[in-house]
Amino acid sequence: MARKSLREQSLEQALQQMERDKARLERRLAGLEEKLSTTLDGTGLRLWQLEVPSGKLTIFNYRWGRMLGYQPGELNAHFDVWREHLHPEDRDEVLANLNDHLEGRTEVYQVVHRMLARDGSITWVADRGRVVERDEHGNALRLLGTHTDISHEKDYESRLNALASTDALTGLANRQAINSWHQRPLADDSALIFIDLDGFKQVNDQFGHRAGDEVLVLVAHGLNDELHRLGIHHHLSARFGGDEFLFQLPRMSLPRVEHVARRWLERFTHPLEISGGLGRIGLSIGICFGRDADNRFGLALEQADQAMYRVKHHGKHGFRVHAPVKYSSGEYQACEYQTGEYQASNLVAPGSRLPSWLHPEPAPTSKPAPLSQQAPAPRPASQSPPRQQAATAGTESVGTKPVDAKPADAKPADTERGDSVSADSESADARAKEER
């Protein structure tokens, strides 16, 4: 066997040394990659590289698709696949930001967006990258960057915002949340409802503030529970302050919102069981539609508040709908539901000019009202006034006992209801006196 020349031996030794150096470098590189992956994983960063011409996407320290709930090999690492998993509401903004950076209009690609996971859930991602290689024409070849799963941070932020905008006692929205409602116009068919409790101060004075808090919680739950029973779920509810509540109900008609108000009133007709006994409260409800307030939330809130105070001044535990129907007198007509029956407002207007919904039928009651409380039936135009009939007959009937007719100079009781005494009726009284 021929002995190797010194030159060959030297080359062989150099080759072996190179192999040892290569192995050492590979071990060192593996150790650095492991340290980098551990560091990146600890910070939640995912290191990615996009080869722009081919669209190949590589994530170095994380299996592609795992963040979105896919198993290895189920999802190809490609730009088109990544684009398909962008949230539809964020897709245009994300692609516009990426395109601006690829074309050199921005120094860095940076955007926070959502991605859709396999199960339909949402993953929030903070994406940041920079072009690291371009060709001789300035076209981007490679883009290197990181993305971070910030879903936990977003969830924490959402909970903080919820705490800041939620009433701690009732769980409803608070005044801070109501301030955000002002920023959106009120739809024509949205009803803004302002509610103030009747008798709440008496409950507080009698049973204490803890019992008052119980009442507020029970009322908040009861109001929302009635809405859910009626199939109304997409609404806004808030505690305006103290014993006042505010509701915004979408897609409402007048009969529908009146039905809601009746259900609320019926629910709180009975006393509430609280610590120390039974607390009796009522609801004064003011309602205004967006179309009746130029779609301005602030104006609708003011009108609903005024309507609520009108209920307060007319017996409480009822509701009133703000209706801007103006007449020549400059007065407005409104609709009021009070203590179990409809009552027309005390503003006078020609009946022929009123919308049909301003003439509601009386709400059904469990038993008819006493005759003494029933309104008199309307009198045909051809029929004589009651005073004239009594004069002609010579007596007025009260129960079953006849009573002598009153003299002509006495004040007729019917005039208090707006009936007038004509000259004919006075002459009829005189004739009756002569006959007697």
Buried (B, 14 or more C-beta within 10 A) or exposed (E): EEEEEEEEEEEEEEEEEEEEEEEEEEEEEEEEEEEBBEEBEEEBBBBBBBBBEEBEBEBEBBEBBBBBBBEEEEBEBBBEBBEEBBBEEBBEBBEEBBEEBBEEEBEEBBBBBBBBBEEEEEBBBBBBBBBEEBEEEEBBBBBBBBBBBBBEEBEEEEEEEEEEBBBEEBEBBBEEBBEEBEEEEBBEBBBBBBBBBBBBEEBBEEBBEEBBBBBBBBBBEBBBEBBEEEEBEEBBBBBBEEBBBBBBBBEBEBEBBBEBBBBBBEBBEEEBEBEEEEBBBBBBBBBBBBBBBEBBBEBBBBBBBBBBBBBBEBBBBBBBBBBEBEBEEEBBBBBBBBEBBBBBBEEEBEEEEBEEEBEBEEEEEEEEEEEEEEEEEEEEEEEBBBBBEBBBEEEBEEEEEEEEBBEBEEEBEBEEEEBEBEEEBBEBBEEBEEEE
